Amino acid sequence: MQSFDRPLLLIERLNVAYPGSHAPVIDGASLSLDRGEIGCVVGSSGCGKTTLLRAIAGFVGVEDGTIEIAGAVVSGPRFTAPTEKRGIGLVFQDYALFPHLRVKDNIAFGLRFLGPAEQAARVHEMIELVGLAAHADRYPHELSGGQQQRVALARALAPRPSLLLMDEPFSSLDVDLRARLGAEVRQILKASATTAMLVTHDQQEAFAMADKVGVMHAGRIEQWDRPYELYHRPATRYVADFIGEGVFLPAKVLTSMNVEIELGELRGKWPLNTPPLAETLNGGACVDVLLRPDDVVHDDASPLQAEVVRKTFRGGDFVYTLRLNSGREVLALVPSHHDHAIGEKIGIRLDAEHVITFPTESAATLPLK
């Protein structure tokens, strides 16, 4: 019996350890995913994200905590429901298509519990959903990588799983195709009202596909939130470092809403996220402020100057690394028609709406990326 007043996927205080390991691979992870939402866990290699997905799938047991799918506990310290009893679909890195079966037969593979007419109708529905009607009678080797991925997705969706799990689903594709297919897969999942969880090391892929994203580090989920919040309101310094680009600059706290840095005064839309300090309310406390490239604007009319020390061309814009008078560096996102030379000084000004602060560290002047 499904409980519709609870999240479709609920993970609470999950611990997973492998035999002989000195530390848990998953360490107290918690997250929830509502029906129809797409979630993603992102992190560097070895952070535990694939193990988390395997635990959700029932491939590994848990030492502590619980995993609940559609209102039913499927994993606990002394209980692991079989994978086939969890109502999940799986999409693997290598697609795992049957090479001797045509597209329509690959999709029909998990529908043997249906009668012939129902099976044919569901296969037709899935082929139309993923846009492969013209390729229904082809074999996997006759398809492109992106088309094969859509077949794998259709096959996983055909039995109407409660939850779809995807492990680095686009890792074998080139960068342009990954971006395009990610948008297509999101559209397909939303059109079918499918709840899905994927893992990836690519944060752009995570942002393009997911409603909720978790940043994982050393087995812990540092923050589980909307992509916008991860970028503009990172909960930890690690999340601030991992997500996007930026630098930390030392700052003096003026009030609970604004600080002063080398480039001038910053005022936020909400109170500073640094833990409350007695001296903060009176001013004078020192913190580190995170500046993103879009917080620093190129302005020829500005009296504030910075030297171009590096630049990265991205087609529509440059990301400049600029050296301030103090020797500290900041990043600036600049339209590509402003092509300034290395060593040239340009005018800049602050245009930051979010003041993101953390306790001061000695390495605060170094770029994050």
VOSEPA-744790 format. One line per 8 residues: number of its first residue (from 1); their letters; for each residue x, y, z of N, C-alpha, C, CB. Coordinates in steps of 0.02 Angstrom, whole numbers. Glycine has a CB too. Layout:
<rs>
NUM) a) X:Y:Z:X:Y:Z:X:Y:Z:X:Y:Z; ...
</rs>
This chain:
<rs>
1) mqsfdrpl) 42:-60:0:0:0:0:44:62:0:-48:0:62; 36:105:-50:75:165:-54:45:219:-10:79:189:-127; 90:258:23:69:314:64:82:378:26:106:314:133; 29:413:6:36:471:-37:50:535:1:-25:480:-78; 51:531:69:66:590:108:140:591:130:21:595:169; 179:545:106:250:541:122:291:547:58:267:475:158; 355:565:64:397:568:4:399:500:-31:468:591:22; 409:501:-96:415:438:-133:479:402:-112:416:451:-209
9) llierlnv) 533:440:-103:596:411:-79:615:448:-15:653:417:-133; 627:411:38:647:440:102:706:401:130:587:441:153; 762:434:138:822:404:166:838:441:231:883:407:116; 845:402:285:856:433:350:917:402:384:794:426:395; 966:445:399:1026:428:439:1058:363:415:1007:421:513; 1070:358:351:1094:296:320:1169:288:329:1076:295:247; 1188:229:353:1259:209:357:1269:145:318:1280:200:432; 1320:146:275:1339:86:236:1414:78:242:1317:92:161
17) aypgshap) 1436:17:258:1508:4:263:1522:-63:228:1532:2:337; 1580:-69:197:1601:-131:166:1646:-169:214:1637:-118:99; 1647:-236:210:1689:-276:255:1762:-255:252:1682:-351:238; 1793:-247:310:1863:-228:312:1876:-154:306:1899:-262:259; 1823:-114:295:1831:-42:288:1838:-10:357:1772:-11:249; 1883:39:362:1893:74:426:1843:131:436:1964:101:430; 1810:150:384:1762:205:388:1701:188:346:1795:272:365; 1642:213:365:1582:199:325:1587:232:256:1519:224:361
25) vidgasls) 1561:198:206:1559:226:138:1503:278:135:1548:171:85; 1448:264:167:1393:312:176:1388:327:250:1325:285:147; 1389:390:268:1395:410:338:1339:458:358:1464:442:351; 1283:428:381:1228:469:407:1190:508:354:1255:516:457; 1185:482:294:1152:518:239:1076:519:248:1170:486:171; 1047:578:236:974:585:238:952:628:179:951:617:305; 896:610:148:866:650:94:796:625:82:909:646:29; 757:667:47:689:647:28:674:672:-42:636:673:79
33) ldrgeigc) 632:635:-77:613:652:-145:539:642:-153:653:610:-197; 503:695:-171:431:690:-179:413:657:-246:398:759:-174; 351:637:-252:327:604:-313:333:651:-372:253:581:-305; 360:625:-427:368:665:-487:431:707:-488:309:708:-496; 468:709:-433:530:748:-432:588:709:-460:545:771:-361; 637:745:-485:700:716:-508:755:739:-460:716:736:-582; 789:691:-430:844:706:-384:910:684:-412:831:674:-317; 963:714:-388:1030:696:-411:1079:703:-353:1052:739:-471
41) vvgssgcg) 1123:655:-347:1179:660:-300:1242:670:-341:1184:598:-253; 1277:723:-327:1337:741:-365:1396:743:-318:1327:809:-401; 1454:724:-343:1514:725:-302:1573:696:-340:1504:685:-237; 1632:705:-313:1692:681:-346:1698:605:-339:1755:715:-316; 1743:574:-376:1753:502:-373:1770:479:-303:1808:479:-423; 1738:425:-281:1752:398:-215:1713:429:-158:1823:405:-202; 1666:474:-173:1630:509:-119:1574:465:-90:1600:574:-145; 1554:412:-126:1502:367:-101:1436:371:-139:1489:381:-31
49) kttllrai) 1433:411:-192:1369:422:-226:1343:359:-260:1375:478:-277; 1388:320:-291:1365:258:-324:1344:206:-272:1420:230:-369; 1379:204:-216:1359:158:-162:1290:176:-136:1410:160:-105; 1275:241:-131:1208:262:-110:1156:237:-158:1205:339:-104; 1169:244:-223:1121:220:-273:1112:144:-268:1143:240:-344; 1167:108:-257:1164:35:-251:1124:15:-189:1235:5:-247; 1130:55:-136:1091:40:-76:1017:50:-89:1114:84:-17; 999:104:-125:929:116:-143:902:58:-185:921:183:-181
57) agfvgved) 945:32:-229:924:-23:-273:921:-90:-237:972:-29:-332; 951:-94:-177:950:-157:-141:1009:-202:-156:888:-194:-155; 1060:-175:-189:1119:-215:-206:1166:-222:-146:1156:-184:-264; 1163:-176:-98:1204:-179:-38:1160:-167:22:1263:-128:-41; 1176:-199:78:1139:-190:139:1162:-128:176:1146:-251:184; 1126:-110:229:1143:-50:268:1157:-71:340:1086:2:265; 1202:-33:372:1218:-46:442:1170:-11:489:1289:-25:456; 1149:48:469:1105:88:510:1063:133:466:1145:129:562
65) gtieiaga) 1007:157:493:963:200:455:914:160:413:1002:247:411; 873:196:375:822:162:334:816:194:265:754:164:369; 792:154:218:773:177:151:700:159:141:819:145:94; 660:208:123:589:197:113:570:217:42:546:237:165; 535:173:7:511:188:-61:435:178:-63:546:141:-114; 400:230:-85:327:228:-92:294:207:-27:307:180:-147; 320:232:30:288:219:95:308:155:128:216:220:86; 350:114:96:370:50:125:445:51:139:352:-9:78
73) vvsgprft) 465:29:198:537:23:215:566:-36:177:548:15:292; 616:-23:135:646:-77:94:716:-94:117:648:-56:21; 747:-52:159:813:-68:187:817:-42:258:869:-37:144; 846:-84:301:859:-65:371:917:-107:396:796:-76:415; 936:-98:459:994:-134:485:990:-210:480:1005:-116:556; 931:-237:483:923:-310:481:876:-333:425:898:-336:547; 866:-289:375:818:-306:322:837:-272:257:747:-285:343; 839:-312:203:850:-285:136:802:-319:88:924:-296:114
81) aptekrgi) 752:-281:66:704:-310:18:739:-324:-48:644:-261:7; 721:-378:-82:751:-393:-147:740:-336:-197:723:-459:-174; 787:-328:-242:783:-275:-292:718:-278:-331:843:-279:-340; 698:-339:-350:638:-347:-392:574:-331:-354:635:-418:-419; 577:-324:-288:518:-309:-248:514:-235:-230:519:-350:-184; 559:-194:-256:562:-124:-237:524:-77:-284:634:-102:-233; 501:-103:-340:465:-61:-387:509:-8:-419:407:-27:-353; 571:-26:-435:618:21:-464:636:2:-535:681:25:-421
89) glvfqdya) 658:52:-573:687:41:-639:759:63:-638:647:79:-695; 801:32:-679:872:46:-678:897:64:-748:911:-14:-652; 937:118:-752:971:136:-815:1045:137:-799:945:205:-843; 1083:96:-834:1154:87:-819:1198:132:-863:1175:14:-829; 1262:138:-844:1309:179:-882:1316:153:-954:1376:179:-848; 1318:87:-961:1332:58:-1028:1268:37:-1064:1377:-3:-1020; 1210:60:-1040:1144:48:-1070:1120:-24:-1060:1146:64:-1143; 1165:-74:-1065:1148:-145:-1055:1091:-167:-1100:1129:-157:-983
97) lfphlrvk) 1090:-144:-1163:1039:-167:-1210:1058:-236:-1237:1032:-117:-1269; 1007:-273:-1256:1019:-339:-1285:1035:-331:-1359:956:-386:-1275; 1096:-347:-1380:1116:-333:-1449:1077:-372:-1502:1189:-347:-1457; 1050:-430:-1483:1014:-472:-1532:940:-454:-1537:1021:-545:-1513; 917:-406:-1496:847:-387:-1497:838:-318:-1529:818:-387:-1426; 784:-309:-1567:768:-244:-1596:746:-196:-1541:714:-252:-1650; 741:-132:-1559:723:-81:-1510:658:-100:-1475:715:-13:-1545; 606:-117:-1513:541:-132:-1483:544:-193:-1437:489:-142:-1537
105) dniafglr) 587:-241:-1454:592:-301:-1413:633:-288:-1350:624:-359:-1453; 683:-244:-1354:719:-224:-1294:672:-191:-1245:777:-176:-1312; 629:-147:-1270:582:-111:-1227:530:-159:-1197:546:-55:-1266; 512:-210:-1235:461:-257:-1212:488:-308:-1162:431:-293:-1271; 553:-309:-1152:583:-363:-1113:554:-368:-1042:658:-353:-1108; 541:-311:-1010:516:-312:-942:441:-313:-937:541:-253:-905; 406:-327:-993:333:-326:-995:302:-394:-1006:309:-279:-1049; 340:-446:-989:315:-513:-1002:254:-531:-959:369:-564:-990
113) flgpaeqa) 241:-492:-907:182:-503:-865:118:-477:-897:191:-469:-797; 124:-441:-953:65:-414:-988:45:-460:-1045:80:-344:-1014; -19:-456:-1064:-42:-492:-1123:-14:-460:-1186:-118:-493:-1124; -17:-495:-1242:12:-470:-1305:-14:-401:-1325:-2:-519:-1360; -78:-390:-1320:-106:-325:-1342:-83:-269:-1296:-183:-329:-1343; -86:-281:-1230:-63:-230:-1182:11:-216:-1190:-78:-252:-1110; 50:-269:-1201:122:-262:-1210:137:-220:-1271:155:-331:-1216; 104:-234:-1326:115:-196:-1388:96:-123:-1379:75:-228:-1446
121) arvhemie) 41:-110:-1343:19:-42:-1333:69:-3:-1290:-51:-41:-1299; 96:-36:-1237:143:-3:-1194:209:11:-1230:156:-44:-1132; 232:-36:-1270:294:-26:-1309:285:32:-1357:313:-91:-1348; 228:34:-1391:215:90:-1437:215:156:-1400:147:80:-1473; 185:157:-1340:182:218:-1300:252:242:-1281:139:207:-1237; 294:194:-1262:363:211:-1241:406:234:-1300:396:151:-1207; 397:202:-1357:435:221:-1416:417:292:-1437:422:172:-1474; 352:308:-1434:331:376:-1450:358:426:-1399:254:380:-1453
129) lvglaaha) 357:407:-1335:379:452:-1282:452:472:-1291:370:419:-1213; 495:425:-1311:567:440:-1318:585:459:-1390:608:379:-1297; 536:466:-1434:549:491:-1501:586:444:-1547:585:553:-1496; 573:379:-1542:609:330:-1583:563:288:-1627:650:284:-1538; 506:317:-1645:458:279:-1685:487:255:-1751:396:322:-1700; 532:294:-1780:562:276:-1844:616:223:-1837:590:337:-1878; 633:205:-1775:689:158:-1764:667:95:-1727:744:193:-1724; 603:83:-1723:576:28:-1683:604:-40:-1704:501:27:-1687
137) dryphels) 619:-49:-1769:642:-114:-1793:718:-119:-1802:608:-129:-1860; 753:-69:-1777:826:-71:-1782:856:-107:-1721:854:0:-1788; 919:-128:-1731:957:-160:-1677:1001:-107:-1644:999:-219:-1704; 1023:-119:-1582:1063:-69:-1546:1124:-44:-1583:1085:-97:-1481; 1159:-88:-1620:1219:-66:-1655:1204:-19:-1713:1258:-127:-1680; 1141:-15:-1732:1122:31:-1787:1101:99:-1761:1064:0:-1826; 1107:110:-1696:1086:173:-1665:1146:212:-1640:1037:159:-1607; 1136:278:-1633:1187:320:-1603:1187:310:-1527:1175:395:-1620
145) ggqqqrva) 1238:337:-1493:1241:331:-1421:1181:362:-1386:1303:362:-1395; 1160:420:-1411:1102:453:-1381:1038:414:-1392:1094:521:-1410; 1031:383:-1450:972:342:-1464:971:279:-1420:969:323:-1538; 1030:249:-1411:1034:190:-1367:1014:209:-1296:1105:161:-1369; 1036:268:-1273:1018:289:-1205:943:298:-1199:1054:355:-1188; 910:323:-1250:837:332:-1248:801:264:-1248:813:375:-1306; 829:215:-1283:800:147:-1281:806:119:-1210:836:100:-1332; 864:128:-1179:874:104:-1111:825:137:-1063:946:116:-1087
153) laralapr) 813:202:-1074:765:238:-1032:694:212:-1043:769:314:-1048; 676:202:-1105:608:176:-1121:598:107:-1090:597:173:-1197; 649:64:-1094:643:-3:-1066:634:0:-990:706:-45:-1082; 670:47:-956:664:53:-884:597:82:-863:720:97:-857; 569:126:-905:505:158:-888:444:114:-905:499:224:-925; 453:67:-951:396:28:-976:356:-6:-921:421:-23:-1025; 387:-37:-871:347:-71:-819:316:-23:-767:390:-121:-782; 322:43:-779:296:94:-733:324:88:-662:219:90:-730
161) pslllmde) 390:95:-655:420:89:-589:400:148:-544:496:85:-595; 399:136:-479:387:191:-432:445:240:-433:377:163:-361; 506:213:-443:566:254:-440:615:230:-494:599:250:-370; 642:277:-531:693:262:-582:761:282:-556:677:297:-649; 810:237:-559:878:250:-538:925:252:-598:902:198:-486; 967:303:-602:1013:310:-658:1083:323:-632:990:368:-704; 1130:281:-653:1199:285:-631:1243:315:-686:1226:216:-609; 1264:377:-678:1306:412:-728:1279:398:-799:1380:389:-723
169) pfssldvd) 1216:414:-812:1183:391:-873:1213:418:-938:1112:409:-871; 1251:474:-935:1276:503:-997:1353:504:-1000:1251:574:-1004; 1385:465:-957:1458:469:-950:1496:448:-1014:1481:426:-893; 1465:407:-1056:1499:384:-1116:1487:429:-1177:1477:314:-1132; 1449:483:-1168:1432:526:-1224:1476:588:-1224:1358:545:-1221; 1481:621:-1282:1520:683:-1286:1483:739:-1252:1536:701:-1360; 1519:794:-1238:1492:848:-1197:1429:878:-1226:1545:902:-1189; 1428:893:-1291:1369:925:-1321:1309:879:-1318:1384:944:-1394
177) lrarlgae) 1319:815:-1333:1264:767:-1332:1238:757:-1261:1286:700:-1362; 1282:757:-1212:1262:749:-1143:1214:805:-1123:1323:749:-1096; 1231:867:-1141:1189:924:-1122:1121:919:-1156:1223:990:-1142; 1120:901:-1220:1057:897:-1257:1014:839:-1232:1070:890:-1332; 1046:782:-1221:1009:723:-1199:983:731:-1128:1052:660:-1205; 1022:766:-1086:1000:779:-1018:934:817:-1017:1052:817:-980; 929:868:-1060:867:906:-1065:810:863:-1091:877:967:-1110; 825:820:-1140:774:776:-1168:748:726:-1116:801:739:-1228
185) vrqilkas) 795:697:-1078:776:647:-1028:734:679:-973:839:614:-997; 752:740:-953:711:774:-903:639:783:-929:741:843:-885; 634:804:-992:567:814:-1022:528:749:-1023:574:843:-1093; 562:694:-1041:529:628:-1043:506:607:-974:577:576:-1073; 549:617:-924:530:597:-856:471:638:-830:591:605:-809; 472:703:-845:417:745:-824:352:727:-860:434:819:-835; 358:711:-925:298:693:-963:267:629:-938:316:685:-1037; 308:584:-910:282:520:-884:270:523:-809:330:464:-901
193) attamlvt) 280:582:-778:270:591:-705:311:541:-665:196:584:-687; 372:527:-688:415:478:-656:460:511:-603:458:443:-708; 463:480:-545:510:501:-493:577:467:-509:485:482:-421; 631:506:-508:695:479:-529:752:504:-484:709:496:-602; 803:462:-478:864:481:-442:923:460:-484:866:448:-371; 969:507:-495:1030:490:-532:1090:512:-493:1030:523:-602; 1148:484:-509:1211:506:-482:1257:525:-539:1244:451:-437; 1297:576:-528:1345:599:-579:1400:638:-545:1309:643:-632
201) hdqqeafa) 1456:645:-580:1510:688:-556:1506:757:-588:1580:657:-570; 1459:765:-636:1454:826:-676:1399:870:-648:1440:808:-750; 1418:925:-616:1368:968:-585:1323:1003:-636:1401:1020:-542; 1348:1018:-696:1306:1048:-747:1251:1000:-769:1348:1069:-808; 1269:937:-774:1219:885:-790:1167:881:-734:1254:817:-800; 1190:884:-672:1144:882:-615:1096:942:-617:1183:881:-549; 1123:1001:-629:1081:1061:-630:1031:1060:-687:1125:1123:-636; 1051:1032:-744:1008:1031:-803:949:983:-793:1047:1011:-865
209) madkvgvm) 959:930:-754:908:878:-750:866:880:-686:940:812:-755; 896:899:-630:866:884:-566:827:942:-535:918:862:-518; 775:924:-497:739:972:-456:774:982:-389:667:949:-444; 804:928:-363:842:930:-301:910:898:-314:804:892:-243; 961:930:-285:1029:905:-294:1062:898:-226:1071:952:-341; 1097:843:-216:1135:833:-155:1209:833:-171:1115:768:-120; 1248:871:-133:1321:871:-141:1349:823:-89:1352:943:-132; 1385:772:-113:1410:720:-69:1486:726:-61:1391:650:-95
217) hagrieqw) 1509:716:0:1580:720:15:1597:672:71:1601:793:34; 1643:626:57:1666:578:108:1607:541:140:1707:613:161; 1559:521:99:1503:482:124:1446:522:155:1526:435:172; 1455:588:160:1404:631:190:1370:674:137:1435:674:245; 1306:686:144:1272:734:101:1277:802:135:1197:713:88; 1319:845:107:1332:910:137:1271:956:132:1392:943:103; 1234:950:76:1174:991:68:1129:958:15:1192:1064:47; 1065:955:30:1014:928:-16:965:984:-28:977:864:14
225) drpyelyh) 964:1012:-89:927:1074:-100:914:1085:-174:966:1134:-70; 878:1138:-189:869:1159:-258:936:1185:-285:814:1214:-264; 949:1175:-351:1012:1200:-380:1024:1273:-366:1012:1188:-454; 972:1314:-368:980:1386:-355:1008:1398:-285:912:1422:-363; 982:1361:-236:1004:1370:-167:1076:1346:-159:958:1332:-119; 1094:1292:-192:1163:1267:-187:1212:1319:-212:1172:1202:-227; 1194:1354:-265:1239:1403:-295:1240:1468:-254:1217:1419:-367; 1181:1492:-235:1178:1558:-202:1178:1554:-126:1116:1593:-225
233) rpatryva) 1161:1497:-97:1160:1490:-24:1191:1424:-3:1088:1496:3; 1254:1411:-20:1286:1349:0:1289:1343:76:1356:1344:-29; 1273:1283:102:1269:1274:174:1338:1265:206:1226:1214:190; 1386:1240:167:1453:1229:194:1505:1256:146:1465:1153:207; 1565:1264:171:1619:1288:129:1635:1239:73:1681:1302:171; 1628:1174:88:1640:1124:36:1591:1132:-22:1635:1053:65; 1527:1143:-7:1477:1153:-60:1494:1215:-100:1406:1158:-30; 1513:1269:-65:1532:1331:-100:1590:1319:-146:1549:1385:-49
241) dfigegvf) 1637:1277:-125:1696:1262:-165:1678:1218:-225:1750:1228:-122; 1636:1168:-213:1621:1118:-265:1575:1145:-319:1589:1056:-233; 1526:1184:-300:1475:1208:-347:1498:1273:-379:1407:1219:-310; 1498:1274:-446:1514:1335:-482:1586:1356:-474:1469:1390:-460; 1598:1420:-487:1664:1449:-480:1661:1509:-432:1692:1471:-549; 1717:1528:-405:1717:1585:-361:1782:1591:-323:1660:1581:-313; 1787:1643:-283:1844:1653:-239:1818:1676:-171:1895:1706:-269; 1859:1667:-120:1844:1694:-54:1887:1756:-43:1857:1641:1
249) lpakvlts) 1856:1809:-18:1891:1870:1:1877:1885:74:1870:1930:-44; 1928:1908:111:1916:1927:181:1871:1988:185:1983:1942:217; 1830:1990:237:1781:2044:244:1774:2063:317:1713:2023:214; 1753:2125:328:1736:2150:394:1661:2155:399:1770:2218:408; 1632:2127:452:1560:2129:461:1540:2198:486:1537:2075:511; 1493:2230:451:1467:2296:471:1403:2289:511:1456:2340:410; 1357:2248:484:1295:2232:519:1277:2160:502:1236:2281:499; 1220:2137:527:1199:2069:511:1179:2060:438:1141:2048:555
257) mnveielg) 1175:2115:400:1154:2112:330:1208:2134:281:1093:2155:320; 1262:2163:304:1312:2186:256:1383:2183:284:1297:2257:235; 1430:2178:236:1501:2172:252:1540:2219:207:1526:2099:244; 1602:2229:224:1646:2271:183:1705:2229:160:1670:2334:222; 1717:2228:95:1775:2195:66:1817:2245:28:1754:2136:20; 1871:2222:0:1917:2267:-36:1883:2305:-92:1975:2227:-64; 1833:2274:-123:1798:2305:-180:1743:2352:-159:1770:2252:-225; 1727:2354:-94:1674:2398:-71:1627:2362:-23:1635:2425:-130
265) elrgkwpl) 1569:2392:-13:1521:2365:35:1470:2321:-1:1485:2422:72; 1454:2264:31:1405:2217:6:1347:2213:54:1436:2147:-5; 1287:2215:27:1227:2208:69:1185:2152:40:1186:2275:72; 1165:2105:83:1127:2048:61:1052:2056:68:1149:1988:98; 1016:2008:39:943:2007:44:920:1971:107:912:1973:-18; 965:1935:140:949:1899:201:1009:1903:247:929:1826:186; 1000:1889:312:1057:1894:359:1115:1849:340:1033:1877:429; 1174:1868:362:1234:1829:347:1226:1758:373:1296:1862:379
273) ntpplaet) 1255:1710:335:1247:1640:355:1304:1616:400:1243:1597:294; 1349:1660:420:1400:1642:468:1368:1630:536:1454:1697:473; 1391:1579:574:1364:1569:641:1367:1633:683:1401:1513:677; 1315:1647:723:1313:1709:760:1374:1718:805:1250:1712:802; 1402:1776:803:1458:1794:845:1439:1856:884:1523:1806:804; 1463:1861:946:1446:1919:987:1465:1984:954:1478:1913:1055; 1525:1983:923:1550:2045:893:1517:2061:826:1624:2042:884; 1481:2011:796:1450:2023:731:1398:2079:735:1417:1958:705
281) lnggacvd) 1356:2076:785:1303:2126:790:1330:2196:803:1254:2106:844; 1389:2200:833:1420:2264:846:1467:2286:791:1458:2261:912; 1476:2242:741:1524:2256:688:1594:2238:709:1521:2330:668; 1638:2228:659:1708:2216:675:1730:2144:667:1722:2237:743; 1684:2096:663:1704:2027:653:1733:2017:583:1645:1979:666; 1779:1970:576:1808:1955:511:1781:1889:486:1886:1952:515; 1761:1888:423:1735:1828:391:1764:1823:320:1656:1829:388; 1750:1768:287:1767:1761:216:1703:1766:176:1804:1694:202
289) vllrpddv) 1705:1804:122:1647:1813:78:1660:1777:12:1632:1888:66; 1610:1739:-10:1614:1705:-75:1590:1752:-130:1573:1640:-75; 1632:1763:-180:1613:1802:-239:1612:1757:-300:1662:1862:-249; 1555:1756:-335:1549:1719:-397:1570:1764:-455:1476:1693:-407; 1586:1735:-513:1605:1776:-571:1552:1827:-591:1620:1731:-630; 1487:1811:-582:1434:1857:-600:1424:1912:-548:1370:1819:-611; 1462:1909:-492:1457:1962:-442:1502:2021:-459:1476:1934:-373; 1549:2011:-505:1598:2063:-524:1584:2083:-596:1672:2039:-514
297) vhddaspl) 1567:2146:-607:1546:2170:-673:1601:2214:-704:1480:2209:-668; 1615:2203:-767:1662:2246:-805:1627:2312:-820:1686:2211:-871; 1658:2368:-799:1628:2434:-808:1683:2483:-823:1588:2455:-745; 1688:2505:-887:1741:2551:-908:1739:2616:-869:1736:2565:-982; 1680:2636:-845:1673:2700:-810:1692:2696:-736:1602:2725:-817; 1704:2636:-711:1718:2628:-640:1790:2649:-624:1707:2556:-619; 1799:2686:-569:1867:2704:-549:1906:2646:-519:1864:2761:-499; 1871:2593:-501:1903:2534:-472:1934:2492:-528:1853:2491:-431
305) qaevvrkt) 1999:2481:-525:2034:2447:-579:2062:2380:-555:2091:2491:-606; 2067:2332:-601:2097:2267:-587:2134:2243:-649:2044:2214:-564; 2187:2205:-639:2229:2181:-694:2208:2112:-717:2303:2180:-673; 2202:2104:-783:2185:2039:-812:2247:1994:-808:2160:2046:-886; 2242:1938:-772:2298:1892:-766:2286:1826:-803:2313:1878:-693; 2223:1808:-811:2205:1748:-851:2136:1760:-880:2207:1683:-807; 2121:1724:-934:2053:1727:-962:2037:1662:-997:2047:1787:-1011; 1973:1643:-991:1948:1582:-1023:1891:1600:-1069:1926:1530:-970
313) frggdfvy) 1898:1586:-1133:1847:1602:-1183:1794:1547:-1183:1878:1610:-1253; 1730:1567:-1178:1675:1518:-1177:1625:1530:-1232:1641:1521:-1109; 1644:1565:-1283:1599:1578:-1339:1562:1644:-1329:1549:1522:-1346; 1510:1644:-1288:1471:1704:-1277:1502:1750:-1225:1403:1686:-1256; 1550:1724:-1187:1580:1766:-1135:1651:1741:-1118:1537:1767:-1072; 1686:1782:-1080:1750:1764:-1050:1741:1757:-975:1805:1817:-1067; 1780:1715:-944:1789:1718:-872:1860:1745:-861:1778:1648:-837; 1863:1807:-836:1927:1839:-822:1948:1824:-750:1923:1915:-834
321) tlrlnsgr) 2012:1811:-741:2042:1811:-674:2078:1878:-667:2092:1750:-663; 2057:1917:-617:2080:1986:-609:2118:1994:-544:2021:2035:-612; 2175:2028:-547:2215:2041:-487:2199:2110:-461:2290:2034:-502; 2181:2113:-397:2166:2176:-364:2231:2209:-340:2116:2166:-306; 2225:2270:-315:2284:2307:-291:2319:2270:-234:2264:2376:-267; 2281:2233:-194:2310:2196:-138:2348:2134:-160:2256:2177:-89; 2340:2114:-223:2368:2051:-248:2318:1994:-247:2428:2033:-207; 2262:2003:-213:2210:1951:-214:2177:1949:-283:2158:1965:-159
329) evlalvps) 2146:1892:-298:2115:1883:-363:2040:1871:-357:2148:1824:-400; 2004:1895:-407:1932:1882:-413:1918:1859:-484:1890:1946:-395; 1859:1830:-493:1836:1809:-560:1781:1856:-584:1812:1736:-559; 1778:1867:-649:1726:1909:-678:1701:1878:-742:1751:1981:-691; 1635:1876:-750:1603:1852:-811:1591:1911:-856:1536:1814:-796; 1624:1911:-915:1624:1970:-959:1602:1950:-1029:1696:2002:-961; 1556:1988:-1061:1536:1972:-1130:1597:1966:-1176:1488:2026:-1157; 1593:1920:-1224:1653:1903:-1264:1676:1959:-1310:1639:1842:-1305
337) hhdhaige) 1635:2010:-1322:1659:2065:-1364:1706:2111:-1325:1600:2105:-1393; 1713:2101:-1260:1762:2137:-1220:1824:2094:-1214:1733:2156:-1149; 1866:2095:-1266:1924:2051:-1270:1986:2090:-1248:1934:2023:-1342; 2001:2089:-1184:2057:2126:-1157:2119:2082:-1151:2040:2155:-1088; 2177:2113:-1157:2240:2076:-1157:2263:2060:-1086:2294:2117:-1193; 2301:2006:-1080:2332:1989:-1017:2377:2047:-996:2372:1922:-1021; 2373:2068:-934:2412:2124:-910:2376:2191:-913:2475:2128:-948; 2322:2194:-952:2283:2256:-957:2241:2267:-894:2237:2254:-1020
345) kigirlda) 2232:2330:-875:2189:2347:-819:2121:2369:-845:2222:2403:-776; 2069:2343:-813:2001:2360:-833:1961:2384:-773:1966:2299:-867; 1908:2422:-786:1864:2446:-732:1815:2392:-711:1827:2508:-754; 1803:2386:-647:1756:2337:-621:1714:2368:-565:1792:2273:-596; 1657:2337:-551:1616:2357:-494:1578:2296:-469:1567:2414:-514; 1557:2300:-407:1518:2246:-377:1445:2249:-398:1524:2250:-300; 1416:2190:-411:1345:2185:-425:1319:2120:-395:1331:2189:-503; 1328:2113:-329:1310:2051:-294:1249:2062:-251:1369:2027:-251
353) ehvitfpt) 1199:2017:-260:1138:2021:-220:1141:1973:-160:1078:2005:-263; 1187:1925:-162:1190:1874:-110:1257:1880:-73:1181:1803:-139; 1254:1890:-8:1315:1892:32:1323:1825:66:1312:1951:85; 1372:1787:43:1384:1719:68:1448:1720:109:1389:1667:9; 1444:1706:173:1501:1712:218:1516:1646:253:1489:1767:268; 1580:1638:269:1603:1580:307:1656:1602:356:1630:1524:260; 1668:1564:408:1723:1581:454:1789:1588:417:1729:1528:510; 1830:1633:438:1892:1647:404:1940:1587:405:1926:1707:437
361) esaatlpl) 1972:1576:348:2024:1526:341:2086:1558:312:2001:1466:298; 2143:1528:324:2206:1558:302:2212:1559:227:2265:1521:331; 2178:1512:193:2183:1507:119:2129:1546:85:2180:1434:97; 2101:1596:118:2042:1630:92:2054:1670:29:2014:1675:144; 2117:1686:13:2129:1728:-45:2137:1687:-109:2192:1770:-34; 2136:1621:-104:2148:1581:-163:2084:1566:-201:2182:1516:-144; 2086:1566:-270:2027:1548:-308:2004:1478:-292:2040:1555:-382; 1938:1466:-296:1911:1399:-285:1923:1353:-344:1837:1403:-270
369) k) 1924:1382:-404:1930:1339:-463:1989:1363:-504:1865:1340:-506
</rs>
